[in-house]
Amino acid sequence: MALLDSVGALAASIIAAIIFLVFAILSMFITVFIVDAAAGIAGLDPSDGFVVLGAAIIAGAAIAAGGSGLTITE
């Protein structure tokens, strides 16, 4: 039974990683839209590379900040 438990834990970890990647990609697309809209509202016309760079920094920081509170140290 220990083998089945470890295989189940491995499958759960793989599924969780896939779901995490899907949500990370989705948040990146949403953040690109938000950064592009904010630049438009501000009257700026940045190149696409800078929009993606800004969105990547914001999305990466949000993902890191959200995952940093998962461990409890005593």
C-alpha positions as CSV (number, residue, x, y, z in Angstrom):
1,M,0.0,0.0,0.0
2,A,2.9,2.3,0.5
3,L,3.7,2.2,-3.2
4,L,0.2,3.2,-4.1
5,D,0.3,6.1,-1.6
6,S,3.6,7.4,-3.1
7,V,2.3,7.0,-6.6
8,G,-0.9,8.9,-5.6
9,A,1.2,11.7,-4.0
10,L,3.3,11.9,-7.2
11,A,0.2,12.2,-9.4
12,A,-1.2,14.8,-7.1
13,S,2.0,16.8,-7.2
14,I,2.1,16.6,-11.0
15,I,-1.5,17.7,-11.3
16,A,-0.9,20.6,-8.9
17,A,2.2,21.7,-10.9
18,I,0.2,21.7,-14.1
19,I,-2.6,23.7,-12.5
20,F,-0.1,26.2,-11.1
21,L,1.5,26.7,-14.5
22,V,-1.9,27.2,-16.1
23,F,-2.8,29.9,-13.6
24,A,0.6,31.5,-13.9
25,I,0.2,31.8,-17.7
26,L,-3.3,33.1,-17.3
27,S,-2.2,35.7,-14.8
28,M,0.6,36.7,-17.2
29,F,-1.9,37.3,-20.0
30,I,-4.2,39.3,-17.8
31,T,-1.3,41.4,-16.5
32,V,-0.2,42.2,-20.0
33,F,-3.7,43.5,-20.8
34,I,-3.7,45.6,-17.6
35,V,-0.2,47.1,-18.2
36,D,-1.2,47.9,-21.8
37,A,-4.4,49.5,-20.8
38,A,-2.8,51.5,-18.0
39,A,-0.1,52.7,-20.5
40,G,-2.9,53.8,-22.9
41,I,-4.8,55.6,-20.1
42,A,-1.6,57.4,-19.2
43,G,-1.1,58.5,-22.8
44,L,2.1,56.4,-23.2
45,D,2.9,54.2,-26.2
46,P,5.6,51.8,-25.1
47,S,6.9,49.1,-27.3
48,D,5.5,45.6,-26.9
49,G,8.7,44.4,-25.3
50,F,8.4,46.9,-22.4
51,V,4.8,46.0,-21.9
52,V,5.7,42.3,-21.6
53,L,8.7,43.1,-19.3
54,G,6.5,45.1,-17.0
55,A,3.8,42.5,-16.9
56,A,6.4,39.7,-16.3
57,I,7.8,41.7,-13.3
58,I,4.4,42.3,-11.8
59,A,3.1,38.7,-12.4
60,G,6.4,37.2,-11.0
61,A,6.2,39.3,-7.9
62,A,2.6,38.5,-7.3
63,I,3.3,34.7,-7.7
64,A,6.3,34.9,-5.4
65,A,4.4,36.9,-2.8
66,G,1.5,34.5,-2.9
67,G,3.7,31.5,-2.5
68,S,5.9,32.9,0.2
69,G,3.3,32.5,2.9
70,L,2.8,28.8,2.4
71,T,5.6,27.6,4.8
72,I,5.2,28.0,8.5
73,T,8.5,28.1,10.5
74,E,8.6,27.8,14.2
